[in-house]
Amino acid sequence: MSEMARWLFLCCSLPCVAHKVAVVGAGINGGSAVHFLRQLTDDELVLYEAEREVGGRTYTQRFANVTVDVGGTAIYSKNRYMAGFAKSFGLQPSADDDLNSLIGIWDGQSMRTELNMDSMAMSALKLLFRYGLSPLRVIPVVREAVGHFDGIYDLQGAGQSFETPAELLRALRVFNLTQTSAYDFLAGLGVDDRFVRELVDGASRCNYNQPGTLNAFAELISLAGAGVGGHVFSLANGTQAVARGLARSASRQLLGERVTEVQESNGGYVVISEGKGGIRREQFDGVILATPLELTKIRLPASAKQLGRGREYQTTYTTFVHGMLNKTYFGLETSVAEIPSDIFTTESSTSPFSSYGVHKILADGSVVVKLFSRTQLTDEQLHALFPKVFEVYRYTWKAYPKLQPLPLEQWASFRLGRGLIYTSWLETSASAMEVAAIAGRNGALLMREALQAKTARTARSTRERKEFRGFARGSPRQVHNKPLLIEQAYDYGRVFKKATHLGPVQ
Ligand SMILES: Cc1cc2nc3c(=O)[nH]c(=O)nc-3n(C[C@H](O)[C@H](O)[C@H](O)COP(=O)(O)OP(=O)(O)OC[C@H]3O[C@@H](n4cnc5c(N)ncnc54)[C@H](O)[C@@H]3O)c2cc1C
């Protein structure tokens, strides 16, 4: 018998053992890992979530009888994963036809300019008049970055995994953009300072609560949602429903179960967690950590490598207000319906909020507005904007990493150990639900490889043992591999006009 035939024979004689995988964190990242791993294997997938519900930074609430996303909301129409998930879970886009498509730039004293996203020709003229050739320098670069990023779907569809975030971004030819600030990058293109201070800062303050000191990749992605190359939409029932849909691929969901430690054990890992039932220990073949380790305390095996430098997270205060808007606040002599639905602010502005977005104008003329800010908005500040406040809802987030360029030597690896995968580091380049979904799929692909390698190691050691004993026995081995399913692209089209946050584009 040839060496190969003997190997195949011995592999087939191994007993059938399904693997067990733990996924820690039931946000879009962990949900996507479970969803894509389910397409690859029939293994037992256990999803741990510290909170009592899945979703993480997708968190949907009812406020003033309106469904609102307190965290991630806007999906770029060409984000194949998020749009595909929404479609396969039967989720409908929001219809916000009653809102105008105006974006205003506010400096705390005056509305510097307004752009009508429904009339691109008018906006283009306005842009050229105000910013000269700068838009013409920036738009092609945004489109190019978006086009390069698009390559991820084919690569992942073909089963390609990446060991590090840098490797993934290099394959998409966007890594260099993460190593320079948007300010430096745009200055290099000869972009006018006014364009940077108003539109660039305005978009990134809205999306990331940070100015253009962030890395150029995050900035270009952020600008894409301001109307270059696609549209953004939200979901009528909120984005948390996507996380719920993804979590259904898990064999078991352990909610309210906070993982405190992962230990190496028996060729795999023991996950130790605390929940209602006390301390729990469970053995797994592999573990995917799908939560930023800066925001949670999980002890890892000493062998875990390349965790990267701890990232600082931007605190974002989210305030929803239902009230009557002070029409004169923005110095515009116009009706509430004609005040821009989305207002960006400049970094040097005296505005207490970083961005303002109308969710709904109700029949009595009151409005439901979402504000992001870097400090908690006081009641006085809210009353200046809304003389009559009916209801307020506040939520504070460690929202996204401070996205400044980070030298490569400070980046983490996706693979911390043989079967220990850390997916959350892709967010160092840009934070968005689509990025989380891509990271989750990469984690699923890496985990499949880790499990296959584990099977091969087991096969080798079993062969060695059996050869030593001089015989082989056992039931035929089943290979737990399903063909890869590629998500269908799904474009909801121009249904959601707001550009409150941009997901990276396909
Ligand atoms: C205010 C705000 C607005 C945003 N707007 C947008 C937007 O419009 N569009 C967009 O694309 N993106 C947006 N984002 C970003 C987007 O929401 C995030 O990038 C994405 O949801 C991150 O998903 P994740 O799964 O990586 O992390 P998370 O959603 O943070 O999930 C991590 C999960 O792990 C759980 N966990 C933590 N520790 C443990 C533990 N020890 N054991 C078990 N579980 C644990 C957490 O409870 C959490 O559920 C926004 C974010 C914020 C905060």
The ligand as a MOL file (V3000), in Angstrom:
LIG
                    3D

  0  0  0     0  0            999 V3000
M  V30 BEGIN CTAB
M  V30 COUNTS 53 58 0 0 0
M  V30 BEGIN ATOM
M  V30 1 C -23.4650 54.7620 18.6900 0
M  V30 2 C -22.9500 53.8970 17.5750 0
M  V30 3 C -23.3620 54.1240 16.2720 0
M  V30 4 C -22.8990 53.3290 15.2500 0
M  V30 5 N -23.3950 53.5070 13.9910 0
M  V30 6 C -23.0850 52.6190 13.0320 0
M  V30 7 C -23.7560 52.6640 11.7750 0
M  V30 8 O -24.6520 53.4730 11.5780 0
M  V30 9 N -23.3800 51.7740 10.8170 0
M  V30 10 C -22.4180 50.8390 11.0490 0
M  V30 11 O -22.1280 50.0540 10.1290 0
M  V30 12 N -21.7920 50.7410 12.2430 0
M  V30 13 C -22.1210 51.5970 13.2410 0
M  V30 14 N -21.5290 51.4920 14.4560 0
M  V30 15 C -20.4700 50.5080 14.6570 0
M  V30 16 C -21.0400 49.0890 14.7720 0
M  V30 17 O -22.1870 49.1050 15.5880 0
M  V30 18 C -19.9940 48.1790 15.3780 0
M  V30 19 O -18.7890 48.2900 14.6380 0
M  V30 20 C -20.4080 46.7060 15.3380 0
M  V30 21 O -21.7440 46.5470 15.7340 0
M  V30 22 C -19.4650 45.9320 16.2440 0
M  V30 23 O -19.9090 44.5930 16.3290 0
M  V30 24 P -19.0540 43.5180 17.1390 0
M  V30 25 O -19.8030 42.2740 17.0950 0
M  V30 26 O -17.6560 43.5490 16.6300 0
M  V30 27 O -18.9420 44.0810 18.6180 0
M  V30 28 P -20.1000 44.2360 19.7060 0
M  V30 29 O -21.3690 44.5950 19.0470 0
M  V30 30 O -19.5570 45.1420 20.7340 0
M  V30 31 O -20.2830 42.7610 20.2910 0
M  V30 32 C -19.4790 42.2350 21.3080 0
M  V30 33 C -20.3890 41.3900 22.2040 0
M  V30 34 O -19.5690 40.6880 23.1470 0
M  V30 35 C -20.2540 40.6730 24.3890 0
M  V30 36 N -19.2550 40.4390 25.4320 0
M  V30 37 C -18.3320 41.2960 25.9110 0
M  V30 38 N -17.5870 40.6980 26.8360 0
M  V30 39 C -18.0390 39.4410 26.9530 0
M  V30 40 C -17.6580 38.3330 27.7660 0
M  V30 41 N -16.6490 38.4150 28.6370 0
M  V30 42 N -18.3490 37.1720 27.6440 0
M  V30 43 C -19.3760 37.0700 26.7540 0
M  V30 44 N -19.7720 38.0940 25.9660 0
M  V30 45 C -19.0980 39.2560 26.0560 0
M  V30 46 C -20.8760 42.0560 24.4440 0
M  V30 47 O -21.9370 42.1040 25.3950 0
M  V30 48 C -21.3490 42.2320 23.0230 0
M  V30 49 O -22.6640 41.7490 22.8480 0
M  V30 50 C -21.9800 52.2860 15.5150 0
M  V30 51 C -21.5600 52.0390 16.8220 0
M  V30 52 C -22.0550 52.8320 17.8440 0
M  V30 53 C -21.6470 52.5220 19.2630 0
M  V30 END ATOM
M  V30 BEGIN BOND
M  V30 1 1 1 2
M  V30 2 1 2 3
M  V30 3 2 2 52
M  V30 4 2 3 4
M  V30 5 1 4 5
M  V30 6 1 4 50
M  V30 7 2 5 6
M  V30 8 1 6 7
M  V30 9 1 6 13
M  V30 10 2 7 8
M  V30 11 1 7 9
M  V30 12 1 9 10
M  V30 13 2 10 11
M  V30 14 1 10 12
M  V30 15 2 12 13
M  V30 16 1 13 14
M  V30 17 1 14 15
M  V30 18 1 14 50
M  V30 19 1 15 16
M  V30 20 1 16 17
M  V30 21 1 16 18
M  V30 22 1 18 19
M  V30 23 1 18 20
M  V30 24 1 20 21
M  V30 25 1 20 22
M  V30 26 1 22 23
M  V30 27 1 23 24
M  V30 28 2 24 25
M  V30 29 1 24 26
M  V30 30 1 24 27
M  V30 31 1 27 28
M  V30 32 2 28 29
M  V30 33 1 28 30
M  V30 34 1 28 31
M  V30 35 1 31 32
M  V30 36 1 32 33
M  V30 37 1 33 34
M  V30 38 1 33 48
M  V30 39 1 34 35
M  V30 40 1 35 36
M  V30 41 1 35 46
M  V30 42 1 36 37
M  V30 43 1 36 45
M  V30 44 2 37 38
M  V30 45 1 38 39
M  V30 46 1 39 40
M  V30 47 2 39 45
M  V30 48 1 40 41
M  V30 49 2 40 42
M  V30 50 1 42 43
M  V30 51 2 43 44
M  V30 52 1 44 45
M  V30 53 1 46 47
M  V30 54 1 46 48
M  V30 55 1 48 49
M  V30 56 2 50 51
M  V30 57 1 51 52
M  V30 58 1 52 53
M  V30 END BOND
M  V30 END CTAB
M  END
